[in-house]
Every structure is written in structure tokens, then in C-alpha cells.
Amino acid sequence: MSIISVLFYFCYINQFILLISAFSNNGNYLIFMWAAVMVMFVKAFIPSFTLGELGVREAAAVYFLGILTGEGTAGFNASMSLYIINVLVPSLIGLLLITKKYEH
């Protein structure tokens, strides 16, 4: 279970770094990695009372990237894209598969 958890964090952080670098003019990957780790820490530390955990991750990304690089909008765009890629699209695919009738 620990290996799966480490792989999940590694995958999430790499996705976040790639998305931030896509939306940013800055190319400092170490700062992006540091921001991604801090966002994951804040997301795990602060309980989310919103639907789909929207809000905490985005606010943390804007805050930390605003401080570290001055590009808070890149953090917001990367965070929303990460939500769409990892939560929304698989949920919609699963919804289609659940509602589909299987014939035997």
C-alpha cells in the first residue's frame, strides 16, 4: 500500500509540474516541484468541505506559485486541468459505463 501511495504522489507531482510548465513562461522545474509538494501537503492537511475537493488545491497552487514565481494564474490553470484530467473525465467515463446495459 505504501508503494502505491508513493507512486500516486509521484504521478501527481509530475503531472502538476508538466502542467505548470505548460502554462508558465518560467522553466524552473525545481520550484515547480517544490510548489507541487507544498500543494499536496496543504491538500492533505486542510480538510475540504467542498464538492470534489475543489478550492483547496487551487487556492494553494495560486498562493505558493504566486510567492515562488509570481505566476499564480499558471497554478490555477494547472490545478483545474489536473482536476479535469484525473477526476472529471474518469468520472464521466465511469458514469457512461455504469448506465450502459450489458447483454449476456
C-alpha distances in whole Angstrom, upper triangle without the diagonal:
4,5,5,6,9,10,11,13,14,15,17,18,20,21,23,24,26,27,29,30,32,33,34,37,36,34,32,28,27,29,27,24,24,25,22,20,22,22,18,19,22,20,17,20,23,22,24,26,27,26,23,23,26,28,25,24,27,29,27,27,31,31,29,31,34,34,33,35,37,35,34,35,32,30,30,31,28,26,27,27,23,23,25,23,20,21,25,25,22,23,27,26,24,27,29,27,27,31,32,34,33,36,35
4,5,5,6,9,10,11,12,14,15,16,18,20,21,22,24,26,27,29,30,32,32,35,33,31,29,26,25,26,24,21,22,23,20,17,20,20,16,17,20,19,16,18,22,22,23,26,27,27,24,23,26,27,24,23,26,28,25,25,29,29,27,29,32,32,30,32,35,33,32,33,31,28,29,30,26,25,27,27,23,23,26,24,20,22,26,26,24,25,28,28,26,29,31,30,30,34,35,37,36,39,39
4,5,5,6,9,10,10,12,14,15,16,18,20,21,22,24,26,27,28,30,31,34,32,30,28,24,23,25,23,20,21,23,19,17,20,21,17,18,21,20,18,21,24,24,25,28,29,28,25,24,26,28,26,23,27,28,26,26,29,30,27,28,32,32,30,32,34,33,32,33,30,27,29,29,26,24,27,26,22,23,25,22,19,21,25,25,23,24,28,27,25,29,31,29,30,33,34,36,35,38,38
4,5,5,6,9,10,10,12,14,15,16,18,20,21,22,24,26,27,29,30,33,31,29,28,24,24,25,23,20,21,22,18,17,20,19,16,17,20,18,16,20,22,22,23,26,26,25,22,21,24,26,23,21,24,27,24,24,28,29,27,27,31,31,30,31,33,32,30,31,28,26,27,27,23,22,24,23,19,20,22,19,16,18,21,22,19,21,24,23,22,25,27,25,26,29,30,32,31,35,35
4,5,5,6,9,10,11,12,14,15,16,18,20,21,22,24,26,27,28,31,29,28,26,22,22,23,21,18,19,19,16,14,17,16,12,14,17,15,13,16,19,19,20,23,23,23,20,19,21,23,20,18,22,24,21,21,25,25,23,25,28,28,27,28,31,29,28,29,26,23,24,25,22,20,22,22,18,18,21,19,15,17,21,22,19,21,24,24,22,25,28,27,27,30,32,34,33,37,37
4,5,5,6,9,10,11,12,14,15,16,18,20,21,22,24,26,26,29,27,25,23,20,19,20,18,15,16,17,14,12,15,16,12,13,17,16,14,17,20,21,22,25,25,25,22,21,23,24,21,19,22,24,21,21,24,25,22,23,27,27,25,27,29,28,27,28,25,23,24,25,21,20,22,22,18,19,22,20,17,19,23,23,21,23,26,26,25,28,30,29,30,33,34,36,36,39,40
4,6,5,6,8,10,10,12,14,15,16,18,20,21,22,24,25,28,26,24,23,19,19,21,18,15,17,18,15,14,17,17,14,16,19,17,16,19,22,22,23,26,26,25,22,21,23,24,22,19,22,24,22,21,25,26,23,24,27,28,26,27,29,28,27,27,25,22,24,24,20,19,21,20,16,18,20,17,15,17,21,21,19,21,24,23,23,26,28,27,28,31,32,34,33,37,37
4,5,5,6,9,10,11,12,14,15,16,18,20,21,23,24,27,26,24,23,19,19,20,17,15,17,17,13,12,15,14,11,14,16,14,13,17,19,19,19,22,22,21,18,17,19,21,19,16,19,21,19,18,22,23,21,22,25,26,24,25,28,26,24,25,22,20,21,21,17,16,18,17,13,14,17,14,11,14,17,18,16,18,21,21,20,23,25,24,25,28,29,32,32,35,36
4,5,5,6,8,10,10,12,14,15,16,18,20,21,22,25,23,21,20,16,16,17,14,11,13,13,10,9,12,11,8,10,13,12,11,15,17,18,18,22,22,22,18,17,18,19,17,14,17,19,16,16,19,20,18,19,22,23,21,22,25,23,22,23,20,17,19,19,16,15,17,17,13,15,17,15,13,15,19,19,18,20,23,23,23,26,28,27,28,31,32,35,35,39,39
4,6,5,6,9,10,11,12,14,15,17,18,20,21,23,22,19,18,14,14,16,13,10,13,14,10,10,13,13,11,13,16,15,15,18,20,22,22,25,25,25,21,20,21,22,20,16,19,21,18,17,21,22,19,19,23,23,21,22,25,23,22,23,20,18,20,20,16,16,18,17,14,16,18,16,14,17,20,20,19,22,25,24,24,27,29,28,30,33,34,36,36,39,40
4,6,5,6,9,10,11,12,14,15,17,19,20,23,21,19,19,15,16,17,14,12,15,15,11,12,15,14,12,15,17,16,16,19,21,22,22,25,24,23,19,18,19,21,19,16,18,21,19,17,20,22,20,19,23,24,22,22,25,23,22,22,19,17,19,18,14,14,16,15,11,14,15,12,11,14,17,17,16,19,21,21,21,24,26,25,27,30,30,33,33,36,37
4,6,5,6,9,10,11,12,14,15,17,18,21,20,19,18,14,15,16,12,11,13,12,8,9,12,11,9,12,14,12,13,16,18,19,18,21,20,20,16,15,16,17,16,12,14,17,15,13,17,18,17,16,20,21,19,20,22,20,19,19,16,14,15,15,11,11,13,12,8,11,13,11,9,12,15,16,15,17,20,20,21,23,25,25,26,29,30,33,34,37,38
4,5,5,6,9,10,10,12,14,15,16,19,17,16,14,11,11,12,9,7,9,9,6,7,10,9,8,11,13,13,14,17,18,20,20,23,22,22,19,17,17,18,16,13,14,17,14,12,16,17,14,14,18,18,16,17,20,18,17,18,15,13,15,15,11,11,14,13,10,13,15,14,12,15,18,19,19,21,23,24,24,27,29,29,30,33,34,37,37,41,42
4,5,5,6,9,10,11,12,14,15,18,16,14,14,10,11,13,9,8,11,12,9,10,13,13,12,15,17,16,17,20,22,23,23,26,25,25,21,20,20,21,19,15,17,19,17,14,18,19,17,16,19,20,18,18,21,18,18,19,15,14,16,15,12,12,15,13,11,14,16,13,13,16,19,19,19,22,24,23,24,27,29,29,30,33,34,37,37,40,41
4,5,5,6,9,10,11,12,14,17,16,15,15,12,14,14,11,10,13,13,9,12,15,13,12,16,17,16,17,21,21,23,22,24,23,22,19,18,17,18,18,14,15,18,16,13,16,19,17,15,19,21,19,18,20,18,17,17,14,12,14,13,9,10,12,10,7,11,12,10,10,13,15,15,16,18,20,20,22,24,25,26,28,30,31,34,34,38,39
4,5,5,6,9,10,11,12,15,14,13,13,11,12,12,8,8,11,9,6,10,12,10,10,14,15,14,16,18,19,21,20,23,21,21,18,16,15,16,15,11,12,14,13,10,13,15,13,12,15,17,15,15,17,14,14,14,11,9,11,10,6,7,10,9,7,10,12,11,11,14,16,17,18,20,22,22,23,26,27,28,29,32,33,36,37,40,42
4,5,5,6,9,10,10,13,11,10,10,7,9,9,6,6,9,9,7,10,12,12,12,15,17,16,18,21,22,24,23,26,25,25,21,20,19,19,18,14,14,17,15,11,14,16,13,11,15,16,14,13,16,14,14,14,11,10,13,12,8,10,13,12,10,14,16,14,15,18,20,20,21,23,25,25,27,29,30,31,33,35,36,39,40,43,45
4,6,5,6,9,10,12,12,10,11,9,12,12,9,10,13,12,11,14,16,15,15,19,20,19,21,24,25,26,25,28,26,25,22,21,20,21,20,16,16,19,17,14,16,18,16,14,17,19,17,15,18,15,15,15,11,11,14,12,9,11,13,11,10,14,15,13,14,17,19,18,20,22,24,24,26,28,29,30,32,34,34,38,38,42,43
4,5,5,6,8,12,12,11,13,11,14,13,10,11,14,12,11,14,16,14,15,18,19,18,20,23,23,24,23,25,23,23,20,19,17,18,18,14,13,16,15,12,14,16,15,13,16,18,16,15,16,13,13,12,8,9,10,8,5,8,10,8,8,11,12,11,13,15,16,16,18,21,22,22,24,26,27,28,30,32,33,37,37,41,43
4,5,5,6,9,9,9,10,9,12,10,7,10,12,10,9,13,14,13,14,17,18,17,20,22,22,24,23,26,24,24,21,20,18,17,17,14,12,15,14,10,11,14,12,9,12,14,13,11,12,9,10,10,6,6,9,8,5,8,11,10,10,13,15,14,15,18,19,20,21,23,25,26,27,29,30,32,33,35,36,40,41,44,46
4,6,5,7,7,6,8,8,11,11,8,11,13,12,12,15,17,16,17,20,21,21,23,25,26,28,27,29,27,27,25,23,21,21,21,17,16,18,17,13,14,17,15,12,14,16,14,11,13,11,12,12,8,10,12,11,9,12,14,13,13,16,17,16,18,21,22,22,24,26,27,28,30,32,32,34,36,37,38,42,42,46,48
4,6,8,9,9,12,11,15,14,11,14,17,15,14,18,19,18,19,23,23,22,25,27,27,29,27,30,27,27,24,23,21,21,22,18,17,19,19,15,15,18,17,14,16,19,17,14,15,12,13,12,8,10,12,10,8,12,13,11,12,16,16,15,17,20,20,20,22,24,25,26,28,30,30,32,34,35,36,40,40,44,46
4,7,9,10,13,13,16,14,12,15,17,14,14,18,19,17,19,22,22,21,24,26,26,27,26,28,26,25,23,22,19,19,20,17,14,17,17,13,13,16,15,12,13,16,15,12,13,9,10,8,5,8,10,7,7,11,12,10,12,15,15,15,18,20,20,20,23,25,25,26,29,30,31,33,35,36,37,40,42,45,47
4,5,7,10,11,14,12,10,14,15,13,14,18,18,17,19,22,22,22,25,27,26,28,27,29,27,28,25,24,22,21,21,18,16,17,17,13,12,15,14,10,12,14,12,9,10,7,9,9,6,9,11,10,9,13,14,14,15,18,19,19,21,23,23,24,26,28,29,30,32,33,34,36,38,39,40,44,45,48,51
4,7,9,12,14,13,12,16,17,16,17,20,21,20,23,25,25,25,28,30,30,32,31,33,31,31,29,28,25,24,24,21,19,20,20,16,15,17,16,12,13,15,13,10,11,9,12,11,9,12,14,13,13,16,18,17,19,22,22,22,24,26,27,27,30,32,32,33,35,37,38,39,41,43,44,47,48,52,54
4,6,9,11,10,9,13,14,13,15,18,18,18,21,23,23,24,27,28,28,31,30,33,31,32,29,28,26,24,24,21,19,20,19,15,15,16,15,11,12,14,11,8,10,9,12,13,10,12,15,15,14,17,19,18,19,22,23,23,24,27,28,28,30,32,33,34,36,38,39,40,42,44,45,48,49,53,54
4,6,9,9,8,11,13,13,14,17,18,19,21,23,23,24,27,28,29,31,31,34,32,33,30,28,26,26,25,21,20,22,20,16,17,18,16,13,15,16,12,10,13,12,15,15,12,14,17,16,14,17,20,19,19,22,23,22,24,27,28,28,30,32,33,34,36,38,39,40,42,44,44,48,48,52,53
4,6,6,7,9,10,11,13,15,16,17,19,20,22,23,25,26,27,30,30,33,32,32,30,28,26,25,24,21,20,21,19,16,17,17,14,12,14,14,10,9,12,12,15,16,13,14,17,17,15,18,21,20,19,23,24,23,24,27,29,29,30,33,34,35,36,38,40,41,42,45,45,49,49,53,54
4,5,5,6,8,10,10,12,14,15,16,18,20,21,22,24,25,28,28,31,30,31,28,26,25,24,22,19,19,20,18,15,17,17,14,12,15,15,12,11,15,14,16,17,14,13,17,17,14,16,19,18,17,21,22,21,21,24,26,27,28,30,32,32,34,36,37,38,40,42,43,46,46,50,51
4,5,5,6,9,10,11,12,14,15,17,18,20,21,22,24,27,27,31,30,31,28,26,25,24,22,19,20,20,17,15,17,17,13,12,15,14,11,11,15,15,16,18,16,15,18,19,16,18,21,20,19,22,24,23,23,26,28,29,29,32,34,34,35,38,39,40,41,44,45,48,48,52,53
4,5,5,6,9,10,11,12,14,15,16,18,20,21,22,25,25,29,28,29,27,24,23,22,20,17,17,17,14,12,14,13,10,8,11,11,7,8,11,12,13,15,13,12,16,17,14,16,19,19,18,21,23,23,23,25,27,28,29,31,33,34,35,37,39,40,41,43,45,48,48,52,53
4,5,5,6,9,10,10,12,14,15,16,18,20,21,23,23,27,26,26,24,21,20,19,18,15,15,16,13,10,12,13,10,8,11,12,9,9,12,11,12,13,11,9,13,14,11,12,16,16,14,17,20,19,19,22,24,25,26,27,29,30,31,33,35,36,37,40,41,44,45,48,50
4,5,5,6,9,10,11,12,14,15,17,18,20,23,23,26,26,26,24,21,21,20,18,15,16,17,14,12,14,15,11,11,14,14,11,12,15,15,15,17,14,12,15,16,13,14,17,17,15,18,20,19,18,21,24,25,25,27,29,30,31,33,35,35,37,39,40,44,44,47,49
4,5,5,6,9,10,11,12,14,16,16,18,21,22,25,25,27,24,21,21,20,17,14,16,16,12,11,13,13,9,9,13,12,9,11,14,14,14,17,15,13,16,17,15,15,19,19,17,19,22,21,21,23,26,27,27,29,31,32,33,35,37,38,39,41,43,46,46,50,51
4,5,5,6,9,10,10,12,14,15,16,19,19,23,22,24,21,18,18,16,14,11,12,12,9,7,10,9,6,6,10,10,8,10,12,12,11,14,12,9,12,14,12,12,15,16,14,17,20,19,19,21,23,25,25,27,29,30,31,33,35,36,37,39,41,44,45,48,50
4,5,5,6,9,10,10,12,14,15,18,18,21,21,22,19,16,16,15,13,10,11,12,9,8,11,11,9,9,13,13,11,13,15,14,13,15,12,9,12,13,10,10,14,14,12,14,17,16,15,17,20,22,22,23,26,27,28,30,32,32,33,36,37,41,41,45,46
4,5,5,6,9,10,11,12,14,17,18,21,21,23,20,17,18,17,14,11,14,14,11,10,14,13,10,12,15,14,13,15,17,17,16,18,16,13,15,17,14,13,17,17,14,16,20,19,17,19,22,24,24,25,28,29,29,31,33,34,34,37,39,42,42,46,47
4,5,5,6,8,10,10,12,15,16,20,20,22,20,16,17,15,12,10,12,12,8,8,11,10,8,10,13,12,11,14,16,16,14,17,16,12,14,17,15,13,17,18,16,17,20,20,19,20,23,25,25,26,29,30,30,32,35,35,36,38,40,43,44,48,49
4,5,5,6,9,10,11,13,13,17,17,18,16,13,13,12,9,6,9,9,6,6,9,9,8,10,12,13,12,14,16,15,13,15,14,10,11,14,12,10,13,15,12,13,17,17,16,17,19,22,22,23,25,27,27,29,31,32,33,35,37,40,41,45,46
4,6,5,6,8,10,12,13,16,17,18,15,12,13,13,10,8,11,12,9,9,13,13,11,13,16,16,16,18,19,18,16,18,16,13,14,16,13,11,14,15,12,13,17,17,14,16,19,21,21,21,24,26,25,27,30,30,31,33,35,38,39,42,44
4,5,5,6,9,11,13,17,18,19,17,14,15,14,11,10,13,13,10,11,14,13,12,14,17,16,16,19,20,20,18,20,19,15,17,19,17,14,17,19,16,17,20,20,18,19,22,24,24,24,27,29,28,30,33,33,33,36,38,41,42,45,46
4,5,5,6,9,10,14,15,17,16,12,13,11,8,8,11,10,7,10,12,11,10,13,15,15,16,18,19,19,16,18,18,14,15,18,16,13,16,18,16,16,20,20,18,19,21,24,24,24,27,29,28,30,33,33,33,36,38,41,42,46,47
4,6,6,7,8,12,12,14,12,9,10,10,6,6,9,10,8,10,13,13,12,15,17,18,18,20,21,20,17,18,18,14,14,17,15,12,14,16,14,13,17,17,15,15,18,21,20,20,23,25,25,26,29,30,29,32,34,37,38,42,43
4,6,7,9,13,14,16,14,11,13,13,10,10,13,14,11,13,17,16,15,18,20,20,21,23,24,23,20,22,21,18,18,20,18,15,17,19,16,15,19,19,17,17,20,22,22,21,25,26,25,27,30,30,30,32,35,37,38,42,43
4,6,9,13,15,17,16,13,15,14,10,11,14,14,11,14,17,15,15,18,20,20,20,23,24,24,21,23,23,19,19,22,20,17,20,22,19,18,22,23,20,20,23,26,25,25,28,30,29,30,33,33,33,35,38,41,42,45,46
4,6,9,12,14,14,10,12,11,8,10,13,12,10,14,16,14,15,18,19,19,21,23,23,23,20,22,22,18,18,21,20,16,18,21,19,17,21,22,20,19,22,25,25,24,27,29,28,29,32,33,32,34,37,40,41,45,46
4,7,9,12,12,9,11,11,8,11,14,13,13,16,18,17,18,21,22,23,24,26,26,25,22,23,24,20,19,22,21,17,19,21,19,17,20,22,19,18,20,24,23,22,25,27,26,26,30,31,29,32,35,37,39,42,44
4,6,8,9,6,8,8,7,9,12,12,12,15,17,17,18,20,22,23,24,26,26,24,21,21,22,19,17,20,19,15,16,19,17,14,18,20,17,15,17,21,21,19,22,24,23,24,27,28,27,29,32,35,36,40,42
4,7,9,7,9,9,9,12,14,14,15,18,19,19,21,23,24,25,27,29,28,27,23,23,24,21,19,21,21,18,17,21,19,16,19,21,19,17,18,22,22,19,22,25,24,23,27,28,27,28,31,34,36,40,42
4,6,5,6,7,9,11,12,13,15,17,18,19,21,22,23,25,27,28,27,25,21,21,22,19,17,19,19,15,15,18,17,14,16,19,17,14,15,19,19,17,19,22,21,21,24,26,25,26,29,32,34,38,40
4,6,6,9,11,12,13,15,17,18,19,21,23,24,25,27,28,29,28,26,23,22,23,20,17,19,19,15,14,16,16,12,14,17,15,12,12,16,16,13,15,19,18,17,20,22,21,22,25,28,30,34,36
4,5,9,10,11,12,14,16,16,18,20,21,22,24,26,27,27,27,25,21,21,21,18,16,17,16,13,12,14,12,9,11,13,11,8,9,13,13,11,13,16,16,15,19,20,19,21,24,27,29,33,35
4,6,7,8,9,11,12,13,15,17,18,19,21,23,24,25,24,22,19,19,19,16,14,16,15,11,11,14,12,9,12,14,12,10,12,15,16,14,17,19,19,19,22,24,23,25,28,31,32,36,38
4,6,7,7,9,11,12,13,15,17,17,19,21,22,23,22,20,16,16,16,14,11,13,13,9,9,12,11,8,11,14,13,11,11,15,16,15,17,20,20,20,23,25,24,26,28,32,34,37,40
4,6,5,6,8,10,10,12,14,15,16,18,20,20,20,18,14,14,15,12,10,13,13,10,10,13,13,11,14,16,16,14,15,18,20,19,20,23,24,24,26,28,28,29,32,35,37,41,43
4,6,5,6,8,10,10,12,14,15,17,18,19,19,18,14,15,16,12,11,14,14,10,11,15,13,12,15,17,16,15,17,20,21,20,22,25,25,25,28,30,29,31,34,37,39,42,44
4,6,5,6,9,10,11,12,14,15,16,17,17,15,12,13,13,9,9,11,10,7,9,12,10,9,13,14,13,13,15,18,19,19,21,23,23,24,27,28,29,30,33,36,38,41,43
4,5,5,6,9,10,11,12,14,15,16,15,13,10,10,10,7,5,8,9,6,7,10,10,10,12,15,14,14,15,18,20,20,21,24,25,25,28,29,30,31,34,37,39,42,45
4,5,5,6,9,10,10,12,14,15,14,13,9,10,12,9,7,11,12,9,11,14,14,13,16,18,18,18,19,22,23,23,25,27,28,28,31,33,33,34,37,40,42,46,48
4,5,5,6,8,10,11,12,14,14,13,10,12,12,9,9,12,12,9,12,15,14,14,17,19,18,18,20,23,24,24,26,28,29,30,32,34,34,36,38,41,43,46,48
4,5,5,6,8,10,10,11,11,10,7,9,9,5,6,9,8,7,10,12,11,12,15,17,16,17,19,21,23,23,25,27,28,29,31,33,33,35,37,41,42,46,48
4,6,5,6,8,10,10,9,8,4,7,8,5,6,9,10,9,11,14,14,15,17,19,19,20,21,23,25,25,27,29,30,31,33,35,36,37,39,43,44,48,50
4,6,5,6,9,10,9,9,7,10,11,8,9,13,13,12,14,17,17,17,20,22,22,22,24,26,28,28,30,32,33,34,36,38,38,40,42,45,47,51,53
4,5,5,6,8,9,9,8,11,11,8,11,14,13,12,15,17,16,18,21,22,21,22,24,26,28,28,30,32,33,34,37,38,39,40,42,46,47,51,53
4,5,5,5,6,6,5,8,8,6,9,11,11,11,14,16,15,17,20,20,21,22,24,26,27,28,30,32,33,34,36,38,39,40,42,46,47,50,52
4,6,6,4,5,4,8,9,8,10,13,13,13,16,18,18,20,22,23,24,25,26,28,30,30,32,34,35,36,38,40,41,42,44,48,49,53,55
4,6,6,8,8,12,12,11,13,16,16,16,19,21,21,22,25,26,26,27,29,31,32,33,35,37,38,39,41,42,43,45,47,50,52,55,57
4,6,8,9,13,12,11,14,16,15,16,19,20,20,22,25,25,25,27,28,30,32,33,35,36,37,39,41,42,43,45,47,50,51,55,57
4,5,8,11,10,10,13,15,14,16,18,19,19,22,24,24,25,27,28,29,31,33,34,36,37,38,40,42,43,45,46,50,51,54,56
4,6,9,9,10,12,14,15,16,18,19,20,22,24,25,26,27,28,30,32,33,34,36,38,39,40,42,43,45,46,50,51,55,57
4,5,6,7,9,10,11,13,15,16,17,19,21,21,23,24,25,26,29,30,31,33,34,35,37,39,40,41,43,47,48,52,54
4,5,5,6,9,10,11,12,14,15,17,19,20,21,22,23,24,27,27,29,31,32,33,35,37,38,39,41,45,46,50,52
4,5,5,6,8,10,11,12,14,15,16,18,20,21,21,22,25,26,26,29,30,31,33,35,36,37,39,42,44,48,50
4,5,5,6,8,10,10,12,14,15,16,18,19,20,21,23,25,26,27,29,30,32,33,35,36,38,41,43,46,48
4,6,5,6,9,10,10,12,14,15,16,17,18,20,22,23,24,26,28,29,31,32,33,35,37,40,42,45,47
4,5,5,6,8,10,11,12,14,15,16,16,18,21,21,22,24,26,27,28,30,31,33,35,38,40,43,46
4,5,5,6,8,10,11,12,14,15,15,16,19,20,21,23,25,25,27,29,30,31,33,37,38,42,44
4,6,5,6,9,10,10,12,14,14,15,18,19,20,22,23,25,26,28,29,31,32,36,37,41,43
4,5,5,6,9,10,10,11,13,14,16,17,19,21,22,23,25,26,27,29,31,34,36,39,42
4,5,5,6,9,10,10,10,12,15,15,16,18,20,21,22,24,25,27,28,32,34,37,40
4,5,5,6,8,10,10,11,13,15,15,17,19,20,21,23,25,26,27,31,32,36,38
4,5,5,6,8,9,10,12,14,15,16,18,19,21,22,24,25,27,30,31,35,37
4,6,5,5,6,9,10,11,13,15,16,17,19,20,21,23,25,28,30,33,35
4,6,6,5,6,9,10,10,12,14,15,16,18,20,21,23,26,28,31,34
4,6,6,6,8,10,11,12,14,15,16,18,20,21,22,26,27,30,32
4,6,7,7,9,11,12,12,15,16,17,18,21,22,25,26,30,31
4,6,6,6,9,10,11,12,14,15,16,18,20,24,25,28,30
4,6,5,6,9,10,10,12,14,15,17,18,22,24,27,30
4,5,5,6,9,10,11,12,14,16,17,20,22,25,28
4,5,5,6,8,10,10,12,14,15,19,20,23,25
4,5,5,6,9,10,10,12,14,18,19,23,25
4,5,5,6,9,10,11,12,16,18,22,24
4,5,5,6,9,10,11,14,15,19,21
4,5,5,6,9,10,13,14,18,20
4,5,5,6,9,12,14,18,20
4,6,5,6,10,12,15,18
4,6,5,8,9,13,16
4,6,8,10,13,16
4,6,9,13,16
4,6,10,13
4,6,10
4,7
4
